[in-house]
């Protein structure tokens, strides 16, 4: 009897063992986690756990089973073959260098080689290497994104001739663009802490099929610190970092803490930034020097000499960045994530507005500063792995954002301080799904709803008596902007070396705004937008052999009018006032792109050319308000402008990138971007496009050792002469240097830079960087503040 019981127990244990497979990385032997195992019909499926193990009870012995994960090559085995191999399955990993993975093109993992668009993928490690002060600086370091700054607390990216509300920003998949993203330069990107970023991806070109309105010129996706689960016992990890920069006496402290459990994990990030006034370089145009500055003494506005004209007085500011995430994984099929991000700046001056002067020689403004820029994001995500019938993976996302900004202006020798304060509440819900088959054909689809509500207040404060009275708000208070959309995107592997990506999206937009008649006699009571947009994309990638990659893409994109387009009251320049215009419609773009990548043994070279036709562009143009082309505003007579449709624009360019891997861990890499464009004016004449940047690029040589790496790099920028500027920029001489004829132009410039990172101990790393070694004095195109002169950066990081 004992022998029979022993035999039954043995057979039961053997059967259980034989029904369990262990899947590992064939190169390292480490467990392969979250590998999908399914039969031909996908009616039966399972996933490997954190130890790479999965039960195979539900499958027949002679049934073909597919083992699939985006990071590995898919294989097919029968259950009998698995048992014969000792219940061990080895998967061949895809090389991240040879076959990198990106997320931005579909919101799910895809091989870069399958995507017909150019995507820049930037690992978080680059933040530690280059130590950017803001996320705008981080993008600029790629050499493929141009950045404009109106003040030190600024950073408005330009991609392929587009900027501001024609580019989309997402954080952890949540759309950051809101109803008051404007056509003028933006600085919202500085609300994203670069030290909390784990990975960034920038789509060069349109992305409206997946992301909707605003994604005309490109999409910037930032993925912040993600909680990670432990395989065995729970643990705590993190880092503490301090940094100093000499050009603006920056002091930054940063800390990150992580808890790793088998089902629970957390990530915490805190950064504090203190930026003093920025010091420009010594060698360059004297037009940029701050010879004098305005201040207040004895209850009077006065102009005083600047003891050091290279110091840009009133450009400093402070910032705090907080992030908290919690993840819970109750089973292999479910994962729940909750996150909270909060950032806030101090007041910071609009530096270019402080350098404008009247014909009398007096400054136009005694004060022009932004109030604290605050951003809150609360985000919840539920991820479910399906059985393949309707989806293999579904992501349900719910988020709330609160964005707050304000503007404070006071004319020189005036006691009236005008304040405009805006707060936008944004709710969004999205459901995205992917369904893969064993041939790596993939269907991505989803729905999205977004609701924006704008609160806008205006006031006038007498700085002597502190008397406050109501004034015109910048936007209609209580305005709303809503979007409802559905999309699909299909990846079809026609052959092993030929992939088609195609998709469609339908978006419907509603906008409602009621205008306050107390301060302006508006010829309308309200404005409404009720419009739809259908966009599509189709692209091919073809790999005739491992050395060549060819891609072609055609797409349409759109931007729907937002509250900034329809309802803004704003003075962008002296003598100009933009007023509301309810009669606007969406603008559309039609885009083509061709790209070639060539690989040799140690060399990689790629080039892409593109063309965009923008129809019904929304731009500010002269306007009649109640039959008048001039009105009084804040005590001055202003020419009336409004955002209007009607303009057409063509933008084209090329992008070049290359890398040469040498012996002994040396490498050379570089990028170059050329963009051009023209817009058709109302009279049929052609003019330059405002956000077309000059030629720019980057060249770097790097050496990597076992505990260190070092690099030297060149940043360069071409010239835009007076005739190359668009009409609005020609009328802003305070932004530019003057040429021999006294006309504004944007001179060419370059900087030489070096950096080194050394691992002092296993857990301590030091970074030393010298930027702008030759101390050049320059401004990036359209910027209102000069860039940093020679700048020593020292950082020390402790990891645990």
C-alpha positions in Angstrom: 0.0 0.0 0.0 2.9 2.4 0.9 4.5 1.6 -2.5 1.3 2.4 -4.4 0.9 5.8 -2.5 4.6 6.6 -3.2 4.1 5.7 -6.9 1.0 7.9 -7.2 2.8 10.9 -5.5 5.8 10.4 -7.7 3.7 10.3 -10.9 1.7 13.3 -9.8 4.9 15.3 -9.1 6.4 14.1 -12.4 3.2 15.2 -14.3 3.3 18.6 -12.6 6.9 19.0 -13.5 6.3 18.0 -17.1 3.5 20.5 -17.4 5.8 23.4 -16.4 8.2 25.1 -18.9 11.0 27.4 -18.1 11.8 30.1 -20.7 15.2 31.8 -20.6 17.3 34.2 -22.6 19.5 31.8 -24.7 22.5 34.1 -24.4 22.5 34.9 -20.7 20.4 32.1 -19.2 18.2 34.7 -17.3 14.5 34.1 -17.1 12.4 35.5 -19.9 9.5 37.3 -18.3 6.1 37.9 -19.8 6.6 35.8 -22.8 3.3 34.9 -24.5 2.7 31.2 -25.2 -0.3 30.4 -27.4 -1.6 27.8 -29.9 -2.3 28.4 -33.5 -5.8 29.7 -33.0 -4.8 31.8 -30.0 -7.8 30.4 -28.2 -5.4 29.1 -25.5 -2.6 31.2 -24.1 -0.5 31.8 -21.0 2.5 34.0 -19.9 5.7 33.3 -18.2 6.1 34.6 -14.6 8.9 36.6 -13.1 11.0 33.3 -12.9 10.3 32.6 -16.6 8.0 29.7 -15.8 4.6 28.9 -17.2 2.1 25.9 -17.0 1.3 24.0 -20.1 -1.6 21.9 -18.8 -4.1 23.3 -21.2 -2.2 22.4 -24.4 -2.1 19.0 -26.2 1.2 17.1 -26.6 1.4 17.4 -30.4 0.1 21.0 -30.5 2.2 23.7 -32.0 3.0 26.4 -29.4 4.3 29.9 -30.2 6.6 31.7 -27.9 6.5 35.5 -28.5 7.8 38.6 -26.9 8.9 41.9 -28.5 12.4 41.6 -27.1 12.9 38.0 -28.6 12.6 36.2 -31.9 9.4 34.2 -32.1 9.8 30.4 -32.1 7.4 27.5 -32.6 7.6 24.2 -30.7 5.3 21.3 -29.8 4.8 20.3 -26.2 6.5 16.9 -26.9 9.6 18.8 -28.2 9.6 20.9 -25.0 9.4 17.9 -22.8 12.2 16.2 -24.7 14.4 19.2 -24.1 13.9 19.0 -20.4 11.1 21.6 -20.2 13.6 24.3 -21.1 13.1 26.8 -23.9 15.7 29.3 -24.9 14.7 32.4 -26.8 17.1 34.4 -29.0 17.1 38.1 -27.9 16.8 40.9 -30.4 19.8 43.2 -30.2 18.8 46.6 -29.0 21.7 48.0 -31.0 20.9 46.1 -34.2 17.1 45.9 -33.8 16.1 48.5 -31.3 12.6 48.8 -29.8 10.4 52.0 -29.8 7.0 52.7 -28.3 6.0 56.1 -29.7 4.7 55.0 -33.2 1.8 53.0 -31.8 1.9 53.4 -27.9 3.1 49.8 -27.9 6.5 48.2 -28.4 7.6 47.9 -32.0 10.8 47.2 -33.7 12.3 50.4 -35.1 13.0 48.6 -38.4 9.2 48.2 -38.9 8.4 51.9 -38.6 8.5 54.1 -41.8 9.0 57.3 -39.8 12.2 58.7 -38.2 12.1 58.3 -34.4 14.9 59.5 -32.1 15.1 57.2 -29.1 17.1 58.7 -26.2 17.9 56.4 -23.2 17.7 58.0 -19.7 21.5 57.4 -19.3 22.1 60.4 -21.6 20.6 62.6 -18.9 23.3 61.5 -16.5 26.0 62.0 -19.1 25.0 65.5 -20.3 23.4 66.9 -17.2 20.9 69.2 -18.9 19.3 71.8 -16.7 15.9 71.5 -18.3 14.2 69.0 -20.7 14.4 71.6 -23.4 18.2 71.5 -23.0 18.0 67.7 -23.1 16.3 67.7 -26.5 18.7 70.3 -27.9 21.7 68.0 -27.0 20.4 65.4 -29.5 21.4 67.8 -32.3 18.2 66.9 -34.1 15.7 69.2 -32.3 16.1 73.0 -32.4 15.2 75.0 -29.3 14.2 78.6 -29.0 14.2 80.6 -25.7 12.6 83.9 -24.8 13.9 83.7 -21.3 16.1 81.4 -19.2 12.9 79.7 -17.9 12.0 78.8 -21.5 12.5 76.3 -24.2 10.3 76.0 -27.3 11.3 73.0 -29.6 11.1 73.3 -33.3 10.8 70.2 -35.5 10.7 70.2 -39.3 9.6 73.8 -39.5 6.9 73.5 -36.9 6.7 74.6 -33.2 4.4 75.3 -30.3 0.9 74.1 -30.8 1.8 72.2 -34.0 4.0 69.8 -31.9 2.6 67.4 -29.4 4.1 66.6 -26.0 3.1 63.5 -24.0 4.3 62.4 -20.5 3.8 58.6 -19.8 1.4 58.5 -22.6 -0.7 61.5 -21.4 -1.2 64.4 -23.8 0.3 67.5 -22.2 -1.1 70.0 -24.9 -4.1 71.8 -23.6 -6.7 74.3 -24.8 -4.5 77.3 -24.4 -1.3 76.0 -26.1 -0.5 79.0 -28.3 1.1 79.7 -31.7 3.8 81.9 -30.0 6.7 80.3 -28.2 5.9 77.9 -25.3 7.9 76.9 -22.3 5.6 74.1 -20.9 8.3 71.5 -21.6 10.4 72.8 -18.6 7.7 71.4 -16.4 9.1 67.9 -17.2 12.0 67.1 -14.9 14.8 65.7 -17.0 16.2 63.9 -14.0 13.0 61.9 -13.7 13.1 60.7 -17.3 13.9 57.0 -18.0 13.5 57.2 -21.8 12.5 59.8 -24.4 11.3 59.3 -28.0 10.8 62.0 -30.5 8.8 61.4 -33.7 10.1 63.6 -36.5 7.1 64.3 -38.5 3.3 63.9 -38.1 1.6 61.6 -35.6 -2.1 62.5 -35.8 -3.3 58.9 -36.5 -2.3 57.8 -33.0 -2.1 61.1 -31.2 -4.8 63.4 -32.8 -4.8 67.2 -33.0 -1.5 69.2 -32.9 0.7 66.3 -34.0 1.7 68.0 -37.3 5.4 68.6 -37.0 6.3 65.9 -34.5 5.6 64.2 -31.2 7.8 64.4 -28.1 7.2 61.4 -25.8 8.7 61.3 -22.3 8.6 58.2 -20.1 9.4 58.9 -16.5 10.7 56.7 -13.7 8.9 53.4 -13.8 8.5 51.1 -10.7 10.2 47.8 -11.2 9.4 44.5 -9.5 11.9 42.2 -7.7 12.4 38.6 -8.8 13.3 37.2 -5.4 13.1 39.2 -2.1 12.0 42.8 -1.8 14.7 45.5 -2.0 15.2 49.3 -2.0 17.3 51.2 -4.4 17.8 54.8 -5.4 20.2 57.7 -6.1 21.2 61.1 -4.7 22.8 63.7 -6.9 24.1 67.3 -6.6 25.1 69.6 -9.4 26.6 73.1 -9.9 26.9 75.2 -13.1 29.0 78.3 -13.2 27.2 80.2 -16.0 24.1 80.8 -13.9 25.4 79.6 -10.4 23.0 76.7 -10.7 22.5 74.5 -7.7 20.5 71.4 -8.2 19.8 68.5 -5.8 18.0 65.4 -6.9 16.9 62.2 -5.1 15.2 59.1 -6.4 14.0 56.2 -4.2 12.6 52.9 -5.4 10.9 50.0 -3.6 10.9 46.6 -5.4 8.6 43.8 -4.3 7.2 40.8 -6.0 3.7 42.4 -6.4 4.2 46.0 -5.2 6.7 48.5 -6.4 7.2 52.3 -6.0 9.3 55.1 -7.5 9.8 58.5 -6.0 11.7 61.4 -7.6 12.5 64.9 -6.1 14.4 67.7 -7.8 15.1 71.2 -6.6 16.7 73.8 -9.0 18.1 77.2 -8.2 19.1 79.2 -11.3 20.7 82.7 -10.9 21.0 85.3 -13.7 22.5 83.8 -16.8 26.0 85.0 -18.0 26.6 85.2 -21.7 29.8 84.7 -23.6 32.6 87.2 -24.3 33.0 86.8 -28.1 30.1 87.8 -30.2 27.7 90.6 -31.2 27.5 93.6 -28.7 23.8 93.9 -29.6 23.1 91.1 -27.0 24.8 92.9 -24.1 22.6 94.1 -21.2 24.2 97.6 -20.8 21.4 98.9 -18.6 18.4 97.5 -16.7 15.3 98.9 -15.1 14.6 98.8 -11.4 12.5 100.7 -8.8 14.0 103.2 -6.3 12.2 105.7 -4.1 8.8 104.7 -5.6 10.1 105.6 -9.1 11.1 103.5 -12.1 14.7 104.2 -13.0 17.3 102.9 -15.4 20.8 102.0 -14.0 24.0 100.8 -15.6 24.8 97.2 -15.5 28.2 96.7 -13.8 28.7 93.5 -15.9 26.8 93.8 -19.2 27.3 90.1 -19.9 25.1 89.2 -16.9 21.4 89.1 -18.0 19.8 90.7 -15.1 16.4 89.4 -14.0 16.7 86.1 -15.8 17.0 83.8 -12.8 14.3 81.5 -11.3 13.8 78.4 -9.1 11.9 75.2 -9.7 10.6 72.2 -7.8 9.7 68.8 -9.3 8.0 65.9 -7.5 7.0 62.5 -8.8 5.4 59.5 -7.0 4.4 56.2 -8.6 2.9 53.0 -7.2 2.5 49.7 -9.2 0.6 46.6 -8.2 0.8 43.3 -10.2 -1.7 40.9 -8.7 -1.2 38.3 -11.5 0.5 37.8 -14.7 -2.4 39.2 -16.6 -3.0 42.4 -14.7 -0.9 45.4 -13.8 -2.2 48.5 -12.1 -0.2 51.8 -12.0 -0.9 55.1 -10.2 1.2 58.2 -10.5 1.3 61.8 -9.3 3.6 64.5 -10.8 3.8 68.1 -9.6 6.1 70.8 -10.7 6.2 74.6 -10.0 8.5 77.4 -10.8 9.0 80.7 -9.1 8.1 84.0 -10.8 10.4 84.4 -13.8 10.9 87.4 -16.2 10.1 87.5 -19.8 13.6 88.6 -20.6 13.1 89.7 -24.2 10.2 92.0 -23.1 12.6 93.8 -20.6 15.0 94.6 -23.5 12.5 96.5 -25.6 12.8 100.3 -25.7 10.7 103.2 -26.9 11.9 105.8 -29.4 12.6 108.0 -26.5 15.2 105.5 -25.2 13.2 104.5 -22.2 12.3 100.8 -21.6 8.8 99.9 -22.7 8.3 97.8 -19.6 9.2 98.3 -16.0 8.1 94.7 -15.3 7.1 91.7 -17.4 7.1 88.4 -15.7 5.4 85.1 -15.6 3.9 84.0 -12.3 4.6 80.5 -11.1 4.1 77.9 -13.8 2.5 75.0 -12.1 1.6 71.6 -13.5 -0.2 68.7 -11.8 -0.7 65.2 -13.3 -2.7 62.4 -11.6 -2.7 59.3 -13.7 -4.0 55.8 -13.3 -3.4 52.9 -15.7 -4.8 49.3 -15.9 -3.0 46.9 -18.2 -4.5 43.6 -19.1 -3.1 40.7 -21.1 -5.9 39.1 -23.1 -6.3 35.7 -24.8 -5.8 37.1 -28.3 -9.4 37.0 -29.5 -9.9 40.7 -29.3 -6.5 41.8 -27.9 -3.3 40.5 -26.5 -2.7 43.6 -24.5 -5.1 46.4 -23.5 -4.2 49.6 -21.6 -6.9 51.7 -19.9 -5.8 55.1 -18.9 -7.5 57.8 -16.8 -5.8 61.1 -16.0 -6.4 64.6 -14.6 -4.1 67.6 -15.2 -4.2 71.1 -13.8 -2.0 73.6 -15.6 -1.6 77.1 -14.1 0.2 80.1 -15.6 0.0 83.9 -15.3 1.4 87.0 -16.9 2.2 90.3 -15.1 3.1 93.5 -17.0 3.7 97.1 -16.1 4.7 99.9 -18.4 7.7 102.0 -17.4 6.7 104.9 -15.2 3.2 103.4 -14.7 1.7 102.4 -11.4 -0.7 100.0 -13.1 0.3 96.3 -13.0 -1.9 94.2 -15.3 -2.3 90.6 -14.3 -3.7 87.7 -16.3 -4.0 84.3 -14.6 -5.1 81.1 -16.4 -5.9 77.7 -15.0 -6.8 74.7 -17.3 -8.3 71.5 -15.9 -7.9 68.6 -18.3 -9.6 65.2 -17.9 -8.8 62.4 -20.3 -9.8 58.8 -20.8 -8.3 56.4 -23.3 -8.4 52.7 -24.1 -5.6 51.3 -26.4 -5.1 47.7 -27.5 -2.9 45.6 -29.6 -3.5 42.2 -31.2 -0.6 40.2 -32.7 -0.5 37.1 -34.7 2.4 34.7 -35.0 3.7 36.3 -38.2 4.1 39.6 -36.3 1.2 41.2 -38.0 -0.2 43.6 -35.5 -3.4 45.6 -35.1 -3.4 48.6 -32.8 -6.6 50.4 -32.0 -8.1 52.6 -29.4 -10.5 55.4 -28.4 -9.9 58.6 -26.5 -11.9 61.4 -24.8 -10.4 64.7 -23.6 -12.1 67.6 -21.9 -10.5 70.9 -21.1 -12.0 73.7 -19.1 -10.3 77.1 -19.0 -10.5 79.6 -16.1 -9.1 83.0 -17.0 -9.1 86.1 -14.9 -7.7 89.6 -15.5 -7.0 92.4 -13.0 -5.3 95.8 -12.7 -3.3 96.5 -9.5 -2.1 100.0 -8.5 1.4 99.2 -7.0 1.3 102.3 -4.9 -2.1 102.0 -3.3 -2.6 98.2 -3.8 -6.1 99.0 -5.2 -7.3 96.1 -7.4 -9.9 96.3 -10.1 -11.1 93.9 -12.7 -9.6 94.0 -16.2 -9.9 92.1 -19.4 -9.0 88.4 -19.1 -6.7 86.8 -21.7 -9.3 84.1 -22.6 -13.0 83.8 -22.2 -13.5 82.5 -18.7 -15.2 79.1 -18.5 -14.4 78.2 -22.1 -14.3 74.4 -22.9 -12.6 72.3 -25.5 -13.4 68.6 -26.0 -12.2 65.9 -28.2 -13.5 62.4 -29.0 -11.6 60.0 -31.2 -11.2 56.5 -32.5 -8.2 55.1 -34.4 -6.6 51.9 -35.8 -3.1 51.2 -37.0 -2.1 48.0 -38.8 1.3 46.5 -39.2 1.4 43.9 -42.0 4.6 41.9 -42.5 4.1 41.3 -46.3 7.5 39.5 -46.4 10.2 39.0 -43.8 11.9 42.1 -45.1 8.9 44.2 -46.2 6.5 45.8 -43.7 3.5 48.0 -44.3 2.1 50.3 -41.7 -1.2 52.0 -42.3 -3.9 53.6 -40.2 -6.9 55.9 -39.9 -8.2 58.2 -37.2 -11.5 60.1 -36.8 -11.4 63.0 -34.4 -14.4 65.2 -33.4 -13.8 68.5 -31.7 -16.2 70.7 -29.7 -15.3 74.2 -28.5 -17.5 76.6 -26.5 -16.6 80.1 -25.3 -18.7 83.0 -24.0 -17.2 86.5 -24.1 -17.3 89.1 -21.4 -18.7 92.3 -22.8 -17.5 94.5 -19.9 -14.2 95.6 -21.4 -14.7 95.1 -25.1 -17.7 95.6 -27.3 -17.4 92.2 -29.0 -19.5 91.9 -32.2 -20.4 88.4 -31.0 -21.6 86.9 -27.7 -20.0 83.5 -28.0 -17.9 81.2 -30.2 -18.5 77.5 -31.0 -16.5 75.0 -33.0 -18.1 71.7 -33.9 -15.9 69.9 -36.5 -14.5 66.5 -37.4 -11.2 65.5 -38.9 -10.2 62.2 -40.7 -6.5 61.6 -40.9 -4.6 58.6 -42.3 -1.1 57.3 -42.9 0.5 54.6 -45.0 4.2 53.7 -45.0 6.6 50.9 -46.1 9.9 49.7 -44.8 12.0 47.5 -47.0 15.2 45.7 -46.0 16.7 44.2 -49.3 19.6 42.9 -47.2 21.0 43.4 -43.6 23.0 46.4 -44.8 20.2 48.5 -46.3 17.0 49.9 -44.9 14.6 51.9 -47.2 11.4 53.6 -46.0 8.6 55.7 -47.4 5.7 57.3 -45.7 2.7 59.4 -46.6 0.4 60.9 -44.0 -2.1 63.6 -43.2 -2.3 65.5 -39.9 -4.5 68.2 -38.5 -4.7 70.8 -35.7 -8.2 71.8 -34.5 -8.7 75.4 -33.3 -8.3 75.7 -29.6 -9.3 78.4 -27.1 -6.1 80.3 -27.8 -6.9 80.5 -31.5 -10.6 81.5 -31.0 -10.7 83.7 -27.9 -7.3 85.2 -27.0 -6.7 88.9 -26.3 -2.9 89.5 -26.3 -0.3 92.0 -27.4 2.6 90.1 -28.9 4.5 93.2 -30.0 4.4 96.9 -29.3 1.5 98.4 -31.2 -0.2 95.1 -32.0 -3.2 93.5 -30.4 -4.6 90.0 -31.2 -8.4 89.8 -30.7 -10.8 86.9 -30.7 -12.1 85.5 -34.0 -14.8 82.8 -33.8 -14.7 82.0 -37.6 -11.8 79.6 -37.8 -11.5 76.0 -38.8 -9.0 73.2 -38.6 -5.7 73.3 -40.5 -4.4 70.2 -42.3 -1.1 69.0 -43.5 -0.2 66.5 -46.2 3.2 64.9 -45.7 5.6 62.7 -47.6 8.9 61.2 -46.3 11.7 59.1 -47.9 14.5 57.6 -45.9 17.6 55.4 -46.4 19.8 53.8 -43.9 23.1 52.1 -44.8 25.1 49.9 -42.5 28.7 48.7 -42.9 30.7 46.7 -40.4 31.5 49.7 -38.2 29.7 52.6 -39.9 26.0 53.6 -40.0 24.7 56.4 -42.2 21.1 57.6 -42.7 19.4 60.3 -44.6 15.8 61.4 -44.8 14.0 63.9 -47.0 10.5 65.2 -46.4 7.9 67.6 -47.7 4.8 69.1 -46.0 2.0 71.0 -47.5 0.0 72.9 -44.8 -3.5 74.0 -45.9 -5.8 76.5 -44.2 -3.0 77.4 -41.7 -4.1 79.3 -38.6 -1.9 82.4 -38.4 -2.3 86.0 -37.0 -3.2 88.5 -39.8 -4.7 92.1 -39.9 -8.3 92.1 -38.8 -11.2 94.5 -38.3 -12.8 94.7 -34.9 -16.2 96.4 -35.1 -15.1 97.8 -38.4 -11.9 99.3 -36.9 -8.3 98.2 -37.6 -7.1 100.0 -34.4 -8.3 100.0 -30.9 -7.2 101.2 -27.4 -5.7 98.6 -25.1 -3.9 99.3 -21.7 -3.6 103.0 -22.6 -2.1 102.5 -26.1 -3.5 102.5 -29.6 -2.9 99.0 -31.2 -3.2 97.6 -34.7 -5.8 94.8 -34.7 -4.8 91.3 -35.6 -6.6 87.9 -35.2 -5.9 84.2 -35.8 -7.3 83.4 -39.3 -7.4 80.5 -41.8 -6.4 80.9 -45.4 -2.6 80.8 -45.6 -0.9 77.9 -47.3 2.7 76.8 -46.6 5.2 74.4 -48.0 8.1 73.0 -45.9 10.8 70.7 -47.0 14.1 69.5 -45.7 16.7 66.8 -45.1 18.1 65.1 -42.0 21.4 63.3 -41.9 22.9 61.2 -39.1 25.9 58.9 -39.0 28.0 56.9 -36.6 31.5 55.4 -36.9 32.5 52.8 -34.3 36.3 52.6 -34.1 38.6 50.3 -32.3 39.2 50.4 -28.5 35.8 51.8 -27.8 36.2 55.0 -29.7 33.2 56.4 -31.7 32.4 59.4 -33.9 28.8 60.4 -34.6 27.1 63.4 -36.0 23.8 64.9 -37.2 22.9 67.7 -39.6 19.4 69.2 -40.3 18.4 71.5 -43.2 14.9 72.8 -43.5 13.3 75.4 -45.8 9.8 76.7 -46.4 7.6 79.3 -47.8 4.1 80.6 -47.1 1.6 82.2 -49.4 0.3 85.6 -48.2 -3.1 87.0 -48.9 -1.9 88.9 -51.9 -0.3 85.8 -53.4 3.3 86.8 -52.5 5.7 84.3 -50.9 7.3 84.8 -47.5 9.5 82.7 -45.2 8.0 80.5 -42.5 8.5 81.7 -39.0 9.5 78.4 -37.4 11.9 77.3 -40.0 15.2 77.1 -38.2 18.6 77.7 -39.7 20.8 74.8 -40.6 22.1 73.1 -37.4 23.8 70.0 -36.2 26.2 68.2 -33.9 29.5 66.3 -34.2 30.9 64.2 -31.3 33.8 62.0 -30.6 33.5 59.6 -27.6 35.8 57.2 -25.8 34.4 54.6 -23.3 36.4 52.8 -20.6 35.5 50.2 -18.0 34.7 52.8 -15.4 34.6 56.0 -17.4 33.6 57.7 -20.6 34.6 61.0 -22.1 33.5 63.0 -25.1 34.2 66.2 -27.1 31.5 67.7 -29.3 30.7 70.6 -31.5 27.3 72.3 -31.8 26.8 74.4 -34.8 24.2 76.7 -36.3 23.9 78.5 -39.7 22.9 82.0 -40.4 19.5 83.5 -41.3 19.9 86.8 -43.0 17.4 89.6 -42.9 15.8 88.4 -46.1 15.6 84.9 -44.7 13.5 86.0 -41.7 9.7 85.9 -41.9 7.9 89.3 -41.7 7.1 89.1 -38.0 10.8 88.5 -37.1 12.0 91.4 -39.2 9.9 93.7 -37.0 11.6 92.4 -33.8 15.1 93.9 -33.9 15.4 93.5 -30.1 15.7 89.8 -30.6 18.6 89.9 -33.1 22.0 91.2 -33.9 22.2 93.9 -36.6 24.0 93.3 -39.9 26.1 95.9 -41.8 23.0 97.6 -43.1 21.4 97.9 -39.6 18.9 95.1 -40.3 18.2 92.3 -37.8 19.7 88.9 -38.6 20.5 85.7 -36.8 24.3 85.1 -37.1 25.9 81.7 -37.4 27.5 80.3 -34.3 29.3 77.2 -32.9 30.4 75.9 -29.5 33.1 73.4 -28.5 32.3 71.3 -25.5 33.9 68.4 -23.5 32.6 66.1 -20.8 33.8 63.2 -18.6 32.1 60.7 -16.4 34.1 58.7 -13.9 32.9 55.9 -11.6 34.9 56.7 -8.4 33.4 53.7 -6.7 30.8 51.1 -7.6 28.1 53.5 -6.2 29.7 56.9 -6.8 30.0 58.7 -10.2 31.5 62.1 -10.9 30.7 64.2 -14.0 32.6 67.2 -15.2 31.5 69.2 -18.3 32.8 72.4 -19.9 30.4 73.9 -22.3 31.2 76.7 -24.8 34.9 76.4 -24.2 35.7 79.4 -26.4 33.2 81.6 -24.6 31.0 82.4 -27.7 28.3 85.0 -27.3 25.3 83.9 -29.3 21.5 83.5 -29.4 19.7 80.6 -31.0 17.3 81.8 -33.8 14.3 83.8 -32.6 15.5 83.7 -29.0 15.1 86.7 -26.6 18.0 85.7 -24.4 21.7 84.9 -25.1 22.9 81.4 -24.4 25.3 80.6 -21.6 28.9 81.6 -22.0 31.8 79.3 -20.9 30.1 77.0 -18.4 31.7 74.6 -15.9 29.3 71.8 -14.7 30.2 69.5 -11.8 27.9 66.8 -10.7 28.3 64.0 -8.1 25.9 61.0 -8.0 25.5 58.3 -5.4 23.6 55.1 -6.3 22.3 52.6 -3.8 
